[in-house]
Amino acid sequence: MGTRHDLVIIGGGPAGYAAALSAASSGLGVCIVEKGRIGGVCLHRGCIPTKQLLETASILQKLKRAPEFGVVPAGGGDPSVDFGAAMARKVSTIESLHKGVVSLLNKHGVELVDGIGRLAAGGVEVLVDNRVEQVLEAGSILLATGSRPKSIPGFETDGERLITSNEALELSEIPGQIAIIGAGAIGVEFASLFAGLGSKVSLIEAMPSILPGADPEISTYLNRMLKRSGVSIYTAVSGLATEPSGAGSLVTFDDSRGEALRIEVDRVLVATGRKPSGDELASGGSGLGVDARGYVEVDPRTLATNLDDVYAAGDVIDTPALAHVAFAEGARLAGLLTGESPQPIDYAKVPWCIYSHPEVAFAGMTEDSAREAFGDDLIVARHRFGGLGRALILGDPEGMVKVLSVRGGPIVGVHIVGAWASELLSPGYLATNLGLSPEAIAPLMQPHPSLSEAFGEAVRSLAGIPLHG
Ligand SMILES: Cc1cc2nc3c(=O)[nH]c(=O)nc-3n(C[C@H](O)[C@H](O)[C@H](O)COP(=O)(O)OP(=O)(O)OC[C@H]3O[C@@H](n4cnc5c(N)ncnc54)[C@H](O)[C@@H]3O)c2cc1C
């Protein structure tokens, strides 16, 4: 056996590094084994690069509308994208954040070990070039190995014609035509990204609606807005298939009315979900409990696996696959190990944000689930962005906030579609999780002019004291 640590973490993404920072702050000796780069999918192939490129698309779209705001480009030409510069900015943002996280981990004395971590008796083996380089003895072990893109039969990705989100973030040029298979959060974000950059986008989904987990009214609203921005959306499709065609691909399917469609594209982006990496951890006879989908099985209250002193957090367990959930689970595990009593996570009320154009954000129950739970005691209020001064100033009057509450009781769900929805969700998330009633919030002010007035107005309506509603 080699060096002993109180906590050895396999995987340095959000779950792993949050656990490391929190545990090290509480005095534990911590080591992270990482086979790629600290920051994980979130920093290198997920949250950060997508949002950086979406920002380029958003600026391009805004510039196209500049004359509406009285801004006229000096040469009179149309704005265009320097994709190389956009990609360079993406890299620079990632590198800056990567440096920051590594320096924080160093400051807290967390040891960073390069290599593939594998469960071994009493600790973790570190493999480099297929050889066991060292064995780390561990008081506790956290498995935080995340997930990888999942494909569907017939759509096995080759990194060229058929790509995953990984390759979509490394393209050397903007595709002229792209088909995106899967209209969950990742598919919808890429649809906005490529449409905003000028690609012709076809978004193809087997379920009856895009963003299947969102409130149907909100996903219908987004559907309409995406179509308006030029995205062709096909839901409830069947018989989906693809074959090479010229330098690109032919995608064929039956649409919701049974009509056979054929679409020629340069690239097919397969965005049909992610596969947790529990299967890799379980190989090699560790005895780790992993379910049929590849999730490491844990007790959600303690994050403990079936093996003594072995825990798991983040995308590798069956909880919402979100970076902030991974952060929260990592930090929570550190609290459990150091004998604190960290608050459990209410997974039904985590904040969800989809950075499409316009954005979608929500926390808590959808209207359907709340109606099922509370029947006629459910009250719903909406406030549209169209009447907000700030929305008109920004030139983004499309959007709304929808708040669900139990009559005489707490707010149980908040749903937003529109500009900066991700930034506007915070009070709704707090209200939903703290069980605040509309009556408690309604007398409080919202700054004017601001988009947050929409939340304030909806809550005032629920409390029976509407202002502009
Ligand atoms: C395109 C895209 C966009 C996204 N956007 C958002 C967003 O906007 N907001 C949001 O909340 N979430 C977003 N997500 C999801 C988010 O990235 C994940 O939920 C988050 O990264 C999960 O963190 P994690 O620590 O569990 O795993 P990961 O981030 O996957 O990190 C796991 C780490 O473990 C390492 N590893 C794996 N196996 C081993 C091993 N055996 N030994 C050593 N190291 C190992 C990997 O190299 C990786 O660094 C997005 C995901 C994608 C793909």
PDBQT file of the ligand as one rigid body, heavy atoms in Angstrom, charges set to zero:
ROOT
HETATM    1  C1  LIG A 501     -23.102  19.657 -23.541  1.00  0.00    +0.000 C 
HETATM    2  C2  LIG A 501     -23.404  19.677 -22.065  1.00  0.00    +0.000 A 
HETATM    3  C3  LIG A 501     -23.865  20.836 -21.483  1.00  0.00    +0.000 A 
HETATM    4  C4  LIG A 501     -24.144  20.852 -20.127  1.00  0.00    +0.000 A 
HETATM    5  N1  LIG A 501     -24.603  22.011 -19.577  1.00  0.00    +0.000 NA
HETATM    6  C5  LIG A 501     -24.897  22.050 -18.275  1.00  0.00    +0.000 A 
HETATM    7  C6  LIG A 501     -25.350  23.247 -17.677  1.00  0.00    +0.000 A 
HETATM    8  O1  LIG A 501     -25.471  24.276 -18.327  1.00  0.00    +0.000 OA
HETATM    9  N2  LIG A 501     -25.643  23.244 -16.358  1.00  0.00    +0.000 N 
HETATM   10  C7  LIG A 501     -25.516  22.116 -15.604  1.00  0.00    +0.000 A 
HETATM   11  O2  LIG A 501     -25.806  22.157 -14.411  1.00  0.00    +0.000 OA
HETATM   12  N3  LIG A 501     -25.080  20.959 -16.137  1.00  0.00    +0.000 NA
HETATM   13  C8  LIG A 501     -24.760  20.908 -17.448  1.00  0.00    +0.000 A 
HETATM   14  N4  LIG A 501     -24.280  19.746 -17.989  1.00  0.00    +0.000 N 
HETATM   15  C9  LIG A 501     -24.146  18.563 -17.111  1.00  0.00    +0.000 C 
HETATM   16  C10 LIG A 501     -22.854  18.663 -16.275  1.00  0.00    +0.000 C 
HETATM   17  O3  LIG A 501     -21.756  18.819 -17.135  1.00  0.00    +0.000 OA
HETATM   18  C11 LIG A 501     -22.701  17.409 -15.440  1.00  0.00    +0.000 C 
HETATM   19  O4  LIG A 501     -23.863  17.214 -14.678  1.00  0.00    +0.000 OA
HETATM   20  C12 LIG A 501     -21.512  17.510 -14.503  1.00  0.00    +0.000 C 
HETATM   21  O5  LIG A 501     -20.319  17.682 -15.228  1.00  0.00    +0.000 OA
HETATM   22  C13 LIG A 501     -21.407  16.236 -13.645  1.00  0.00    +0.000 C 
HETATM   23  O6  LIG A 501     -20.305  16.350 -12.806  1.00  0.00    +0.000 OA
HETATM   24  P1  LIG A 501     -19.556  15.046 -12.278  1.00  0.00    +0.000 P 
HETATM   25  O7  LIG A 501     -18.479  15.541 -11.389  1.00  0.00    +0.000 OA
HETATM   26  O8  LIG A 501     -20.523  14.087 -11.749  1.00  0.00    +0.000 OA
HETATM   27  O9  LIG A 501     -18.944  14.347 -13.570  1.00  0.00    +0.000 OA
HETATM   28  P2  LIG A 501     -18.006  14.865 -14.730  1.00  0.00    +0.000 P 
HETATM   29  O10 LIG A 501     -18.087  16.317 -14.919  1.00  0.00    +0.000 OA
HETATM   30  O11 LIG A 501     -18.325  13.973 -15.873  1.00  0.00    +0.000 OA
HETATM   31  O12 LIG A 501     -16.547  14.550 -14.200  1.00  0.00    +0.000 OA
HETATM   32  C14 LIG A 501     -16.104  13.243 -14.031  1.00  0.00    +0.000 C 
HETATM   33  C15 LIG A 501     -14.598  13.256 -14.090  1.00  0.00    +0.000 C 
HETATM   34  O13 LIG A 501     -14.133  11.963 -13.750  1.00  0.00    +0.000 OA
HETATM   35  C16 LIG A 501     -13.040  11.635 -14.595  1.00  0.00    +0.000 C 
HETATM   36  N5  LIG A 501     -12.964  10.173 -14.605  1.00  0.00    +0.000 N 
HETATM   37  C17 LIG A 501     -13.878   9.289 -15.078  1.00  0.00    +0.000 A 
HETATM   38  N6  LIG A 501     -13.480   8.022 -14.821  1.00  0.00    +0.000 NA
HETATM   39  C18 LIG A 501     -12.287   8.118 -14.190  1.00  0.00    +0.000 A 
HETATM   40  C19 LIG A 501     -11.374   7.166 -13.663  1.00  0.00    +0.000 A 
HETATM   41  N7  LIG A 501     -11.627   5.852 -13.688  1.00  0.00    +0.000 N 
HETATM   42  N8  LIG A 501     -10.226   7.618 -13.096  1.00  0.00    +0.000 NA
HETATM   43  C20 LIG A 501      -9.949   8.953 -13.026  1.00  0.00    +0.000 A 
HETATM   44  N9  LIG A 501     -10.785   9.887 -13.504  1.00  0.00    +0.000 NA
HETATM   45  C21 LIG A 501     -11.939   9.478 -14.049  1.00  0.00    +0.000 A 
HETATM   46  C22 LIG A 501     -13.401  12.259 -15.922  1.00  0.00    +0.000 C 
HETATM   47  O14 LIG A 501     -12.237  12.473 -16.712  1.00  0.00    +0.000 OA
HETATM   48  C23 LIG A 501     -14.049  13.564 -15.466  1.00  0.00    +0.000 C 
HETATM   49  O15 LIG A 501     -13.085  14.601 -15.369  1.00  0.00    +0.000 OA
HETATM   50  C24 LIG A 501     -23.955  19.696 -19.332  1.00  0.00    +0.000 A 
HETATM   51  C25 LIG A 501     -23.469  18.525 -19.917  1.00  0.00    +0.000 A 
HETATM   52  C26 LIG A 501     -23.185  18.520 -21.267  1.00  0.00    +0.000 A 
HETATM   53  C27 LIG A 501     -22.651  17.260 -21.875  1.00  0.00    +0.000 C 
ENDROOT
TORSDOF 0
